[in-house]
Amino acid sequence: MSVVVAETSDSDVSWAFRAAMRRVASTVAVITTQHAGQPYGMTATAVTSLTASPASILVCVNNTASIRCPIVE
């Protein structure tokens, strides 16, 4: 699932985020990021929407996980 948002209003982004979160029905989500040109990824079994504006999700990441620093930075 991917949602591409380019030059849209806050209400459009909020609507797209809510629509995307409605589709998150699986018990595993893939979380990805990129830091210093290096891709990182992890699977998460507990993901929930936090707010629609700004579009935010809540994922718990172990402090010892290799993806933690790239996400925080």
C-alpha angles and dihedrals in degrees: 000000000000133000119200115205120185126168097340134144124259090255091053091050091046091051093047091048093051090047091051093047090053088062094054097100101134124100092232128054126188113227117197137178139161127227127178090349093304119117119223130188143173140174119241127196096194117052126149137172113256105183136349095213107069093019104243137163131195118230125165114223124188113244090234095052115116090228094057098085095046090050094048094046 
